[in-house]
Amino acid sequence: MSSVIHQPVLRGGRLARLGHWMQRNAKAIRAIQWAVVLVYGILIIVPAVTPLPGDTAHLWNNLTIFAQFVFWGIWWPFVLLSMVLLGRIWCGVLCPEGTLSEFASKYGRGWAIPHWMRWGGWPFVAFALTTVYGQMVSVYQYPKAVLLILGGSTAAAIVIGYLYGREKRVWCKYLCPVNGVFSLLSRLAPFHYRVDEEAWRRSYKEGEHGHRVIPINCAPLVPLRNMKGNADCHMCSRCSGHRDAIELSLRSPSTEVVVFGEKQANPWDTALVLYGLLGIAIGAFHWTASPWFVVIKQWAAGWLIDRNILWPLDTNAPWFLLTHYPDHNDVFSWLDGGLVVGYIVATGLVYGTALLALLALGTRILGPWRFRRLHHFAQALIPLAGVGVFLGLSATTLSILRAEHINLGWASDVRLLILSIANVWSAWLAVRVVGRHATNWVARVGAWACFVAALAVVDSAWWLMFWHW
Protein backbone atom coordinates (compact mmCIF):
# COMPACT_ATOMS: atom_id res chain seq x y z
CA MET A 1 0.00 0.00 0.00
CA SER A 2 2.79 2.42 0.78
CA SER A 3 4.03 2.24 -2.82
CA VAL A 4 0.67 3.54 -3.97
CA ILE A 5 0.31 6.24 -1.35
CA HIS A 6 3.81 7.66 -1.71
CA GLN A 7 4.15 7.23 -5.46
CA PRO A 8 6.30 10.11 -6.73
CA VAL A 9 4.75 12.82 -8.83
CA LEU A 10 5.43 12.50 -12.57
CA ARG A 11 6.57 15.95 -13.63
CA GLY A 12 6.06 17.31 -17.09
CA GLY A 13 3.28 14.96 -18.27
CA ARG A 14 0.38 16.24 -20.32
CA LEU A 15 -2.07 15.89 -17.45
CA ALA A 16 0.27 17.69 -15.09
CA ARG A 17 0.67 20.52 -17.60
CA LEU A 18 -3.12 20.72 -17.96
CA GLY A 19 -3.49 21.11 -14.20
CA HIS A 20 -0.80 23.78 -14.12
CA TRP A 21 -2.49 25.60 -17.03
CA MET A 22 -5.77 25.66 -15.13
CA GLN A 23 -3.96 26.97 -12.07
CA ARG A 24 -2.39 29.78 -14.08
CA ASN A 25 -5.66 30.69 -15.80
CA ALA A 26 -7.78 31.07 -12.69
CA LYS A 27 -9.37 34.28 -14.02
CA ALA A 28 -10.71 32.48 -17.08
CA ILE A 29 -12.17 29.78 -14.86
CA ARG A 30 -13.84 32.44 -12.67
CA ALA A 31 -15.38 33.95 -15.81
CA ILE A 32 -16.76 30.53 -16.76
CA GLN A 33 -18.17 30.10 -13.25
CA TRP A 34 -20.05 33.40 -13.38
CA ALA A 35 -21.36 32.61 -16.86
CA VAL A 36 -22.79 29.36 -15.46
CA VAL A 37 -24.34 31.31 -12.56
CA LEU A 38 -26.04 33.62 -15.07
CA VAL A 39 -27.44 30.77 -17.18
CA TYR A 40 -28.51 28.88 -14.04
CA GLY A 41 -30.32 31.94 -12.70
CA ILE A 42 -32.21 32.46 -15.96
CA LEU A 43 -33.25 28.80 -16.17
CA ILE A 44 -34.62 28.58 -12.64
CA ILE A 45 -36.21 32.05 -12.36
CA VAL A 46 -37.74 32.90 -15.74
CA PRO A 47 -39.82 29.69 -16.18
CA ALA A 48 -41.12 30.05 -12.61
CA VAL A 49 -42.60 33.50 -13.32
CA THR A 50 -44.09 32.67 -16.72
CA PRO A 51 -47.27 30.69 -17.49
CA LEU A 52 -46.98 26.93 -17.74
CA PRO A 53 -46.64 25.68 -21.32
CA GLY A 54 -49.71 24.64 -23.25
CA ASP A 55 -50.28 21.50 -25.28
CA THR A 56 -48.71 23.03 -28.39
CA ALA A 57 -45.44 24.06 -26.72
CA HIS A 58 -42.24 22.32 -27.75
CA LEU A 59 -38.71 21.92 -26.53
CA TRP A 60 -37.38 24.35 -29.11
CA ASN A 61 -39.93 27.15 -28.66
CA ASN A 62 -40.74 27.18 -24.93
CA LEU A 63 -38.22 28.16 -22.25
CA THR A 64 -40.02 26.19 -19.53
CA ILE A 65 -39.80 22.89 -21.41
CA PHE A 66 -36.26 23.72 -22.51
CA ALA A 67 -35.25 24.43 -18.90
CA GLN A 68 -36.86 21.18 -17.74
CA PHE A 69 -34.92 19.28 -20.37
CA VAL A 70 -31.66 21.05 -19.50
CA PHE A 71 -31.95 20.48 -15.73
CA TRP A 72 -33.34 16.95 -15.54
CA GLY A 73 -32.59 15.61 -19.00
CA ILE A 74 -29.01 16.78 -19.48
CA TRP A 75 -27.62 18.74 -16.54
CA TRP A 76 -28.06 16.38 -13.61
CA PRO A 77 -27.59 13.02 -15.39
CA PHE A 78 -24.37 14.16 -17.01
CA VAL A 79 -23.10 15.91 -13.89
CA LEU A 80 -23.30 12.48 -12.25
CA LEU A 81 -21.49 10.95 -15.21
CA SER A 82 -18.79 13.62 -15.01
CA MET A 83 -18.08 12.63 -11.41
CA VAL A 84 -17.21 9.11 -12.52
CA LEU A 85 -15.17 10.21 -15.54
CA LEU A 86 -13.43 13.36 -14.30
CA GLY A 87 -13.88 13.63 -10.55
CA ARG A 88 -15.56 16.63 -8.95
CA ILE A 89 -14.54 19.11 -11.63
CA TRP A 90 -18.18 20.19 -11.79
CA CYS A 91 -17.93 21.29 -8.16
CA GLY A 92 -14.66 23.13 -8.58
CA VAL A 93 -15.13 24.75 -11.98
CA LEU A 94 -18.82 24.94 -12.87
CA CYS A 95 -21.19 24.62 -9.90
CA PRO A 96 -23.14 27.88 -9.36
CA GLU A 97 -23.81 27.14 -5.69
CA GLY A 98 -20.12 26.69 -4.97
CA THR A 99 -19.26 29.90 -6.80
CA LEU A 100 -21.88 31.93 -4.96
CA SER A 101 -21.13 30.40 -1.58
CA GLU A 102 -17.41 31.10 -1.87
CA PHE A 103 -18.07 34.65 -3.11
CA ALA A 104 -20.36 35.33 -0.14
CA SER A 105 -17.76 33.87 2.20
CA LYS A 106 -15.15 36.29 0.87
CA TYR A 107 -17.17 39.26 2.14
CA GLY A 108 -19.04 37.59 4.98
CA ARG A 109 -18.79 37.34 8.74
CA GLY A 110 -16.11 34.66 8.78
CA TRP A 111 -17.50 32.83 11.80
CA ALA A 112 -16.02 29.52 12.91
CA ILE A 113 -17.78 26.42 11.59
CA PRO A 114 -20.15 25.18 14.34
CA HIS A 115 -19.90 21.69 15.71
CA TRP A 116 -23.42 20.70 14.61
CA MET A 117 -22.55 21.42 10.98
CA ARG A 118 -19.69 18.93 11.06
CA TRP A 119 -22.03 16.01 11.80
CA GLY A 120 -21.25 13.20 9.34
CA GLY A 121 -24.89 12.35 8.68
CA TRP A 122 -25.83 15.53 6.82
CA PRO A 123 -25.03 14.20 3.32
CA PHE A 124 -27.44 11.29 3.80
CA VAL A 125 -30.16 13.30 5.56
CA ALA A 126 -30.00 16.18 3.06
CA PHE A 127 -30.14 13.80 0.08
CA ALA A 128 -33.06 11.84 1.54
CA LEU A 129 -35.13 14.90 2.48
CA THR A 130 -34.50 16.66 -0.83
CA THR A 131 -35.39 13.54 -2.82
CA VAL A 132 -38.64 12.92 -0.96
CA TYR A 133 -39.69 16.56 -0.94
CA GLY A 134 -38.93 16.85 -4.64
CA GLN A 135 -41.45 14.09 -5.35
CA MET A 136 -44.07 15.73 -3.14
CA VAL A 137 -43.96 18.92 -5.22
CA SER A 138 -43.19 17.23 -8.60
CA VAL A 139 -39.85 18.95 -9.07
CA TYR A 140 -39.18 17.22 -12.40
CA GLN A 141 -42.35 18.65 -13.94
CA TYR A 142 -42.94 22.17 -12.62
CA PRO A 143 -40.70 25.27 -12.63
CA LYS A 144 -42.00 26.68 -9.34
CA ALA A 145 -40.87 23.50 -7.63
CA VAL A 146 -37.48 23.81 -9.33
CA LEU A 147 -37.12 27.38 -8.08
CA LEU A 148 -38.19 26.32 -4.60
CA ILE A 149 -35.76 23.40 -4.29
CA LEU A 150 -32.78 24.42 -6.40
CA GLY A 151 -33.21 28.11 -5.69
CA GLY A 152 -33.74 27.42 -2.00
CA SER A 153 -30.58 25.32 -1.90
CA THR A 154 -28.65 28.13 -3.64
CA ALA A 155 -29.99 30.73 -1.20
CA ALA A 156 -28.95 28.51 1.73
CA ALA A 157 -25.48 28.12 0.18
CA ILE A 158 -25.12 31.90 0.00
CA VAL A 159 -26.27 32.40 3.60
CA ILE A 160 -23.95 29.69 4.95
CA GLY A 161 -21.10 31.14 2.90
CA TYR A 162 -21.77 34.62 4.25
CA LEU A 163 -21.82 33.45 7.86
CA TYR A 164 -19.05 30.88 8.04
CA GLY A 165 -15.45 30.59 6.88
CA ARG A 166 -13.38 33.00 4.86
CA GLU A 167 -13.33 32.38 1.10
CA LYS A 168 -14.39 28.80 1.81
CA ARG A 169 -17.12 26.50 0.55
CA VAL A 170 -18.53 25.46 3.89
CA TRP A 171 -21.93 24.65 2.36
CA CYS A 172 -20.33 22.33 -0.19
CA LYS A 173 -18.22 20.61 2.44
CA TYR A 174 -20.98 19.84 4.93
CA LEU A 175 -24.55 20.60 3.86
CA CYS A 176 -24.95 20.36 0.08
CA PRO A 177 -27.69 17.73 -0.63
CA VAL A 178 -25.59 16.06 -3.33
CA ASN A 179 -22.17 16.38 -1.69
CA GLY A 180 -22.33 12.81 -0.43
CA VAL A 181 -23.37 11.44 -3.83
CA PHE A 182 -20.60 13.35 -5.59
CA SER A 183 -18.10 12.20 -2.98
CA LEU A 184 -18.99 8.56 -3.63
CA LEU A 185 -19.01 8.71 -7.43
CA SER A 186 -15.78 10.70 -7.73
CA ARG A 187 -13.93 7.85 -6.03
CA LEU A 188 -14.25 5.95 -9.29
CA ALA A 189 -12.65 8.64 -11.45
CA PRO A 190 -9.34 7.83 -13.21
CA PHE A 191 -8.04 11.39 -12.66
CA HIS A 192 -6.90 12.91 -9.38
CA TYR A 193 -4.49 15.40 -7.89
CA ARG A 194 -1.73 13.24 -6.50
CA VAL A 195 0.30 14.39 -3.53
CA ASP A 196 3.97 13.47 -3.25
CA GLU A 197 4.45 13.57 0.52
CA GLU A 198 8.22 13.33 0.25
CA ALA A 199 8.32 16.40 -2.01
CA TRP A 200 5.99 18.17 0.41
CA ARG A 201 8.37 17.53 3.30
CA ARG A 202 11.31 18.60 1.16
CA SER A 203 9.60 21.93 0.44
CA TYR A 204 9.94 22.91 4.11
CA LYS A 205 13.67 23.33 3.46
CA GLU A 206 13.92 23.93 -0.29
CA GLY A 207 10.73 25.94 -0.84
CA GLU A 208 8.66 25.91 -4.03
CA HIS A 209 10.71 26.15 -7.23
CA GLY A 210 13.53 27.27 -4.96
CA HIS A 211 11.49 30.19 -3.61
CA ARG A 212 9.29 30.84 -0.62
CA VAL A 213 6.11 28.72 -0.60
CA ILE A 214 3.08 30.81 -1.56
CA PRO A 215 -0.03 29.83 0.47
CA ILE A 216 -3.12 28.77 -1.46
CA ASN A 217 -6.80 28.82 -0.65
CA CYS A 218 -8.36 25.35 -0.70
CA ALA A 219 -12.01 26.41 -0.72
CA PRO A 220 -13.48 22.94 0.03
CA LEU A 221 -11.27 22.62 3.12
CA VAL A 222 -9.25 19.60 2.03
CA PRO A 223 -6.11 18.78 4.10
CA LEU A 224 -3.85 18.83 1.04
CA ARG A 225 -0.78 17.21 2.52
CA ASN A 226 -2.72 14.07 3.43
CA MET A 227 -5.11 14.04 0.46
CA LYS A 228 -5.39 10.47 -0.82
CA GLY A 229 -8.28 10.63 -3.27
CA ASN A 230 -11.15 12.49 -4.88
CA ALA A 231 -13.88 12.23 -2.27
CA ASP A 232 -13.39 15.79 -1.02
CA CYS A 233 -11.27 17.34 -3.79
CA HIS A 234 -13.16 19.70 -6.13
CA MET A 235 -10.55 19.42 -8.91
CA CYS A 236 -10.33 23.22 -9.12
CA SER A 237 -6.57 23.02 -9.83
CA ARG A 238 -5.64 25.84 -7.40
CA CYS A 239 -3.22 23.50 -5.66
CA SER A 240 -1.57 22.26 -8.87
CA GLY A 241 2.18 22.58 -8.41
CA HIS A 242 1.86 23.63 -4.78
CA ARG A 243 5.13 22.93 -2.93
CA ASP A 244 6.26 21.10 -6.09
CA ALA A 245 4.26 18.20 -4.68
CA ILE A 246 0.77 18.19 -6.25
CA GLU A 247 -0.03 17.37 -9.86
CA LEU A 248 -2.95 16.12 -11.91
CA SER A 249 -2.37 12.43 -12.61
CA LEU A 250 -3.93 9.21 -13.81
CA ARG A 251 -4.74 6.33 -11.49
CA SER A 252 -6.65 3.06 -11.56
CA PRO A 253 -10.41 3.64 -11.14
CA SER A 254 -10.36 1.02 -8.40
CA THR A 255 -7.67 2.64 -6.24
CA GLU A 256 -9.80 4.77 -3.97
CA VAL A 257 -12.38 2.08 -3.28
CA VAL A 258 -10.08 -0.92 -3.05
CA VAL A 259 -6.88 0.53 -1.55
CA PHE A 260 -8.14 3.41 0.57
CA GLY A 261 -11.74 2.29 1.02
CA GLU A 262 -11.34 0.39 4.27
CA LYS A 263 -9.63 3.28 6.04
CA GLN A 264 -11.96 5.96 4.66
CA ALA A 265 -15.21 3.96 4.93
CA ASN A 266 -17.82 5.10 7.44
CA PRO A 267 -21.41 4.14 8.29
CA TRP A 268 -22.91 7.25 6.70
CA ASP A 269 -21.36 6.41 3.34
CA THR A 270 -22.85 2.94 3.64
CA ALA A 271 -26.25 4.39 4.52
CA LEU A 272 -26.10 6.72 1.52
CA VAL A 273 -25.25 3.87 -0.85
CA LEU A 274 -27.72 1.30 0.49
CA TYR A 275 -30.63 3.33 1.85
CA GLY A 276 -30.11 6.47 -0.24
CA LEU A 277 -29.04 5.75 -3.81
CA LEU A 278 -30.23 2.13 -3.80
CA GLY A 279 -33.30 2.69 -1.64
CA ILE A 280 -34.95 6.10 -1.44
CA ALA A 281 -33.85 7.10 -4.95
CA ILE A 282 -35.30 3.88 -6.39
CA GLY A 283 -38.57 4.55 -4.58
CA ALA A 284 -38.66 8.09 -5.99
CA PHE A 285 -38.31 6.76 -9.52
CA HIS A 286 -40.60 3.77 -8.94
CA TRP A 287 -43.81 5.20 -7.61
CA THR A 288 -44.96 6.96 -10.79
CA ALA A 289 -44.68 3.71 -12.79
CA SER A 290 -45.73 1.24 -10.10
CA PRO A 291 -49.10 -0.53 -10.44
CA TRP A 292 -48.67 -1.46 -6.78
CA PHE A 293 -48.91 2.21 -5.86
CA VAL A 294 -52.21 2.49 -7.74
CA VAL A 295 -53.62 -0.58 -6.01
CA ILE A 296 -52.58 0.71 -2.58
CA LYS A 297 -54.09 4.13 -3.31
CA GLN A 298 -57.41 2.67 -4.46
CA TRP A 299 -57.61 0.41 -1.42
CA ALA A 300 -56.74 3.26 0.98
CA ALA A 301 -59.29 5.61 -0.62
CA GLY A 302 -62.01 2.97 -0.41
CA TRP A 303 -61.16 2.22 3.20
CA LEU A 304 -61.39 5.92 4.13
CA ILE A 305 -64.69 6.43 2.27
CA ASP A 306 -66.26 3.40 3.93
CA ARG A 307 -65.48 4.96 7.31
CA ASN A 308 -66.51 8.46 6.26
CA ILE A 309 -62.98 9.81 6.82
CA LEU A 310 -62.89 12.26 3.93
CA TRP A 311 -60.34 14.93 4.82
CA PRO A 312 -57.37 12.92 3.43
CA LEU A 313 -59.09 13.13 0.03
CA ASP A 314 -59.11 16.94 0.06
CA THR A 315 -56.89 18.69 -2.49
CA ASN A 316 -56.38 21.97 -0.67
CA ALA A 317 -52.66 21.67 0.06
CA PRO A 318 -50.56 24.57 -1.32
CA TRP A 319 -48.24 23.87 -4.28
CA PHE A 320 -45.13 24.25 -2.12
CA LEU A 321 -46.26 21.39 0.11
CA LEU A 322 -47.94 19.04 -2.36
CA THR A 323 -48.36 19.23 -6.14
CA HIS A 324 -51.26 21.58 -6.88
CA TYR A 325 -51.83 22.62 -10.49
CA PRO A 326 -55.59 22.29 -11.12
CA ASP A 327 -55.39 24.00 -14.51
CA HIS A 328 -53.27 21.08 -15.67
CA ASN A 329 -55.37 18.42 -13.87
CA ASP A 330 -52.46 17.59 -11.60
CA VAL A 331 -53.40 17.90 -7.95
CA PHE A 332 -52.29 15.79 -4.98
CA SER A 333 -54.67 15.04 -2.17
CA TRP A 334 -53.35 14.61 1.35
CA LEU A 335 -53.71 10.87 0.77
CA ASP A 336 -51.59 11.11 -2.38
CA GLY A 337 -48.87 12.97 -0.54
CA GLY A 338 -48.84 10.56 2.36
CA LEU A 339 -48.71 7.54 0.06
CA VAL A 340 -45.91 9.02 -2.05
CA VAL A 341 -43.79 9.59 1.06
CA GLY A 342 -44.74 6.21 2.49
CA TYR A 343 -44.00 4.36 -0.74
CA ILE A 344 -40.58 5.99 -1.14
CA VAL A 345 -39.59 5.40 2.48
CA ALA A 346 -40.87 1.81 2.44
CA THR A 347 -39.00 1.08 -0.79
CA GLY A 348 -35.86 2.55 0.72
CA LEU A 349 -36.19 0.41 3.83
CA VAL A 350 -36.92 -2.80 1.92
CA TYR A 351 -34.13 -2.50 -0.61
CA GLY A 352 -31.63 -0.97 1.80
CA THR A 353 -32.22 -3.61 4.48
CA ALA A 354 -32.09 -6.49 2.00
CA LEU A 355 -28.77 -5.23 0.66
CA LEU A 356 -27.41 -4.61 4.16
CA ALA A 357 -28.31 -8.16 5.20
CA LEU A 358 -26.55 -9.68 2.19
CA LEU A 359 -23.44 -7.58 2.66
CA ALA A 360 -23.41 -8.32 6.40
CA LEU A 361 -23.57 -12.04 5.65
CA GLY A 362 -20.73 -11.73 3.18
CA THR A 363 -18.71 -9.74 5.70
CA ARG A 364 -19.20 -12.40 8.35
CA ILE A 365 -18.14 -15.13 5.93
CA LEU A 366 -14.87 -13.28 5.44
CA GLY A 367 -13.95 -13.66 9.10
CA PRO A 368 -14.57 -12.12 12.53
CA TRP A 369 -17.11 -9.31 12.40
CA ARG A 370 -15.71 -5.87 11.65
CA PHE A 371 -17.90 -2.88 10.83
CA ARG A 372 -15.12 -1.27 8.82
CA ARG A 373 -14.99 -4.34 6.59
CA LEU A 374 -18.74 -4.09 6.00
CA HIS A 375 -18.46 -0.43 5.01
CA HIS A 376 -15.56 -1.27 2.70
CA PHE A 377 -17.60 -4.05 1.08
CA ALA A 378 -20.54 -1.70 0.52
CA GLN A 379 -18.40 0.68 -1.53
CA ALA A 380 -18.19 -1.91 -4.28
CA LEU A 381 -21.84 -1.10 -5.04
CA ILE A 382 -21.03 2.53 -5.91
CA PRO A 383 -20.94 2.00 -9.73
CA LEU A 384 -24.35 0.32 -9.75
CA ALA A 385 -25.77 2.90 -7.35
CA GLY A 386 -24.60 5.79 -9.53
CA VAL A 387 -25.84 4.22 -12.74
CA GLY A 388 -29.24 3.64 -11.16
CA VAL A 389 -29.70 7.34 -10.46
CA PHE A 390 -28.42 8.15 -13.96
CA LEU A 391 -30.95 5.78 -15.54
CA GLY A 392 -33.75 7.10 -13.35
CA LEU A 393 -33.05 10.69 -14.32
CA SER A 394 -32.68 9.71 -17.96
CA ALA A 395 -36.30 8.55 -17.88
CA THR A 396 -37.20 12.26 -17.78
CA THR A 397 -34.88 12.86 -20.73
CA LEU A 398 -36.63 10.19 -22.76
CA SER A 399 -40.14 11.28 -21.79
CA ILE A 400 -39.43 14.81 -23.05
CA LEU A 401 -37.95 13.48 -26.27
CA ARG A 402 -40.94 11.18 -26.79
CA ALA A 403 -43.24 14.17 -26.46
CA GLU A 404 -41.29 15.66 -29.40
CA HIS A 405 -42.00 12.46 -31.40
CA ILE A 406 -38.35 11.41 -31.52
CA ASN A 407 -37.77 7.72 -32.21
CA LEU A 408 -36.34 6.09 -29.08
CA GLY A 409 -36.48 2.45 -30.05
CA TRP A 410 -32.83 2.10 -29.08
CA ALA A 411 -33.33 3.28 -25.50
CA SER A 412 -34.11 -0.11 -23.96
CA ASP A 413 -30.99 -1.73 -25.40
CA VAL A 414 -28.80 1.16 -24.24
CA ARG A 415 -30.26 0.95 -20.74
CA LEU A 416 -29.51 -2.76 -20.61
CA LEU A 417 -25.94 -2.17 -21.81
CA ILE A 418 -25.31 0.58 -19.22
CA LEU A 419 -26.79 -1.55 -16.43
CA SER A 420 -24.66 -4.52 -17.49
CA ILE A 421 -21.48 -2.44 -17.46
CA ALA A 422 -22.31 -1.16 -13.97
CA ASN A 423 -22.91 -4.71 -12.73
CA VAL A 424 -19.58 -5.90 -14.09
CA TRP A 425 -17.79 -2.88 -12.63
CA SER A 426 -19.30 -3.41 -9.17
CA ALA A 427 -18.57 -7.14 -9.34
CA TRP A 428 -14.94 -6.42 -10.26
CA LEU A 429 -14.59 -4.03 -7.32
CA ALA A 430 -16.13 -6.66 -5.04
CA VAL A 431 -13.59 -9.24 -6.18
CA ARG A 432 -10.77 -6.80 -5.40
CA VAL A 433 -12.22 -5.81 -2.01
CA VAL A 434 -12.91 -9.41 -1.00
CA GLY A 435 -9.37 -10.31 -2.01
CA ARG A 436 -8.01 -7.88 0.59
CA HIS A 437 -9.99 -9.52 3.39
CA ALA A 438 -10.42 -13.21 2.51
CA THR A 439 -8.10 -15.72 4.18
CA ASN A 440 -9.12 -18.71 2.02
CA TRP A 441 -11.00 -19.56 -1.17
CA VAL A 442 -14.12 -20.72 0.67
CA ALA A 443 -14.53 -17.31 2.31
CA ARG A 444 -13.74 -15.56 -0.96
CA VAL A 445 -16.39 -17.47 -2.93
CA GLY A 446 -19.00 -17.22 -0.18
CA ALA A 447 -18.62 -13.46 0.22
CA TRP A 448 -18.66 -12.89 -3.51
CA ALA A 449 -21.83 -15.01 -3.84
CA CYS A 450 -23.53 -12.73 -1.31
CA PHE A 451 -22.47 -9.73 -3.37
CA VAL A 452 -23.84 -11.25 -6.57
CA ALA A 453 -27.15 -11.75 -4.75
CA ALA A 454 -27.04 -8.04 -3.79
CA LEU A 455 -26.53 -7.13 -7.45
CA ALA A 456 -29.60 -9.20 -8.33
CA VAL A 457 -31.68 -7.35 -5.73
CA VAL A 458 -30.73 -3.99 -7.24
CA ASP A 459 -31.29 -5.22 -10.80
CA SER A 460 -34.76 -6.39 -9.85
CA ALA A 461 -35.75 -2.77 -9.18
CA TRP A 462 -34.74 -1.62 -12.64
CA TRP A 463 -36.24 -4.71 -14.29
CA LEU A 464 -39.57 -3.81 -12.69
CA MET A 465 -39.42 -0.18 -13.77
CA PHE A 466 -38.06 -0.47 -17.29
CA TRP A 467 -39.12 -3.89 -18.53
CA HIS A 468 -41.93 -5.34 -16.40
CA TRP A 469 -44.28 -2.50 -15.53
Residue pairs with C-beta under 8 A, 6 or more apart in sequence:
1 259
4 255
4 259
5 197
5 228
6 196
6 197
6 198
7 194
7 196
8 196
8 198
8 199
9 16
9 194
9 195
9 196
9 199
9 244
9 245
9 246
9 247
9 249
10 16
10 247
10 249
11 247
13 247
13 249
15 191
15 247
15 248
15 249
15 250
16 240
16 247
16 248
16 249
18 248
19 193
19 237
19 240
19 241
19 247
19 248
20 237
20 240
20 241
20 247
22 29
22 236
22 237
22 240
23 237
23 238
23 239
23 240
23 241
26 238
29 93
29 236
29 237
32 93
32 94
33 93
33 94
33 96
33 99
34 99
36 94
36 95
36 96
36 99
37 96
37 99
37 100
40 96
40 154
41 96
43 63
43 67
43 70
43 71
44 67
44 71
44 143
44 146
44 147
44 150
44 151
45 147
45 151
46 63
46 67
47 63
47 64
47 67
47 68
47 143
47 146
48 143
48 144
48 146
48 147
48 151
50 63
50 64
50 143
52 64
52 142
52 143
52 325
52 327
52 328
53 62
53 64
53 65
57 64
57 65
58 65
58 404
59 65
59 66
59 69
59 400
59 403
59 404
60 66
64 143
65 400
67 143
67 146
68 140
68 141
68 143
68 146
68 396
68 400
69 397
69 400
71 146
71 150
72 140
72 393
72 396
72 397
73 393
73 394
73 396
73 397
73 400
73 401
74 397
76 393
77 390
77 393
77 394
77 397
79 90
80 181
80 185
80 386
80 389
80 390
80 393
81 390
82 89
82 90
83 90
83 181
83 182
83 185
83 186
83 188
83 189
83 386
84 185
84 186
84 188
84 189
84 383
84 386
85 189
85 190
86 189
86 191
86 235
87 186
87 189
87 191
87 192
87 230
87 233
87 235
88 182
88 183
88 186
88 230
88 233
88 234
88 235
89 234
89 235
90 182
91 98
91 172
91 182
91 220
91 234
91 235
91 236
92 98
92 220
92 233
92 234
92 235
92 236
92 237
93 235
93 236
95 172
96 154
97 153
97 154
97 157
97 171
97 172
97 176
98 157
98 169
98 171
98 172
98 219
98 234
100 154
100 157
100 158
100 161
101 157
101 158
101 160
101 161
101 169
101 170
101 171
101 172
102 161
102 167
102 168
102 169
102 219
103 161
104 157
104 158
104 159
104 161
104 162
105 161
105 162
105 164
105 165
105 166
105 167
105 168
105 169
105 170
106 166
106 167
107 162
108 161
108 162
108 163
108 164
108 165
108 166
109 162
109 163
109 164
110 164
110 165
110 166
111 163
111 164
111 165
112 164
113 164
113 165
113 170
113 174
114 164
117 164
117 170
117 174
117 175
118 174
120 266
120 268
121 268
121 271
122 174
122 175
123 176
123 177
123 179
123 180
123 181
123 183
123 268
123 272
124 180
124 268
124 271
124 272
124 275
124 276
126 175
126 176
126 177
126 179
126 180
127 177
127 178
127 180
127 181
127 272
127 276
127 280
128 275
128 276
128 280
128 348
129 177
130 149
130 153
130 177
131 276
131 280
131 281
131 284
131 344
132 280
132 284
132 341
132 344
132 345
133 149
134 140
134 145
134 149
134 284
135 284
135 287
135 340
135 341
135 344
136 321
136 322
136 323
136 332
136 337
136 340
136 341
137 145
137 148
137 149
137 319
137 320
137 321
137 322
137 323
138 145
138 323
138 330
139 145
139 146
139 148
139 149
140 396
141 323
141 330
142 319
142 323
142 325
144 319
144 320
145 319
145 320
145 323
148 320
153 176
153 177
156 171
156 175
157 171
157 172
157 176
160 170
160 171
160 175
161 168
161 169
161 170
161 171
164 170
165 221
167 217
167 219
168 217
168 219
168 220
168 221
169 219
169 220
169 221
169 234
170 221
172 179
172 219
172 220
172 234
173 179
173 220
173 221
173 232
180 268
180 269
180 272
180 276
181 272
181 276
181 277
181 386
181 389
183 231
183 232
183 269
184 231
184 269
184 272
184 273
184 277
184 379
184 382
184 385
184 386
185 382
185 386
186 230
186 231
186 233
187 229
187 230
187 231
187 256
187 257
187 261
187 379
187 382
188 253
188 256
188 257
188 382
188 383
188 386
188 425
189 230
189 253
190 250
190 251
190 252
190 253
191 235
191 248
191 249
191 250
191 251
192 229
192 230
192 233
192 248
192 249
192 251
192 256
193 227
193 233
193 235
193 237
193 239
193 240
193 246
193 247
193 248
193 249
194 246
194 247
194 248
194 249
194 251
195 224
195 225
195 226
195 227
195 228
195 245
195 246
196 245
196 246
197 225
197 245
199 243
199 244
199 245
200 225
200 243
200 245
202 244
203 213
203 243
203 244
203 245
207 213
208 214
208 241
208 242
208 243
208 244
209 244
213 242
213 243
216 238
216 239
216 242
217 238
218 224
218 238
218 239
219 234
219 236
219 238
220 232
220 233
220 234
220 236
221 232
222 232
222 233
222 234
224 239
224 242
224 246
227 233
228 256
228 260
228 264
229 255
229 256
229 260
229 264
230 256
231 256
231 264
237 248
239 246
240 246
240 247
240 248
241 247
254 428
254 429
254 432
256 264
257 379
257 380
257 382
257 429
257 432
257 433
258 429
258 432
258 433
258 436
261 376
261 379
261 433
262 372
262 373
262 375
262 376
262 436
265 372
265 375
265 376
265 378
265 379
266 375
267 371
267 375
269 375
269 378
269 379
270 356
270 374
270 375
270 378
271 352
273 378
273 379
273 381
273 382
273 385
274 351
274 352
274 355
274 356
274 359
274 378
274 381
275 348
275 349
275 352
276 348
277 385
277 386
277 388
277 389
278 351
278 352
278 355
278 381
278 384
278 385
278 388
278 458
278 461
279 347
279 348
279 349
279 350
279 351
279 352
279 355
280 344
280 345
280 347
280 348
281 388
281 389
281 392
282 347
282 348
282 351
282 388
282 392
282 461
283 343
283 344
283 345
283 346
283 347
283 348
283 351
284 344
284 392
285 392
285 395
285 465
286 293
286 343
286 347
286 461
286 464
286 465
287 293
287 340
287 343
287 344
287 347
289 465
289 469
290 343
290 464
290 469
291 469
293 339
293 343
296 339
296 343
297 335
297 336
297 339
300 335
300 339
301 313
301 335
304 310
304 312
304 313
304 335
305 313
311 334
312 333
312 334
312 335
312 338
313 333
313 334
313 335
314 333
314 334
315 324
315 326
315 331
315 332
315 333
317 324
317 332
317 333
317 334
317 337
318 324
319 325
321 337
322 332
322 333
322 334
322 336
322 337
323 330
323 331
323 332
323 336
324 331
324 332
325 331
332 340
351 457
351 458
351 461
354 457
355 381
355 454
355 457
355 458
358 450
358 451
358 453
358 454
358 457
359 374
359 377
359 378
359 450
359 451
359 454
360 374
361 450
362 377
362 434
362 446
362 447
362 448
362 449
362 450
362 451
362 454
363 369
363 370
363 373
363 374
363 377
363 447
365 443
365 446
365 447
365 450
366 373
366 434
366 437
366 438
366 439
366 443
366 447
367 373
367 437
367 438
367 439
367 443
373 437
376 433
376 436
376 437
377 430
377 433
377 434
377 437
377 447
377 451
379 429
379 433
380 426
380 427
380 429
380 430
380 432
380 433
380 451
381 426
381 454
381 458
382 426
382 429
383 422
383 425
383 426
383 429
384 422
384 423
384 425
384 426
384 455
384 458
385 458
386 422
387 418
387 419
387 421
387 422
388 422
388 458
388 461
388 462
390 418
391 415
391 418
391 419
391 462
391 466
392 465
394 415
395 465
398 408
398 411
401 408
402 408
412 466
412 467
415 462
415 466
419 459
419 462
423 455
423 459
426 451
426 455
427 448
427 451
427 452
427 455
430 448
430 451
431 448
434 444
434 447
434 448
434 451
435 444
437 447
438 444
438 447
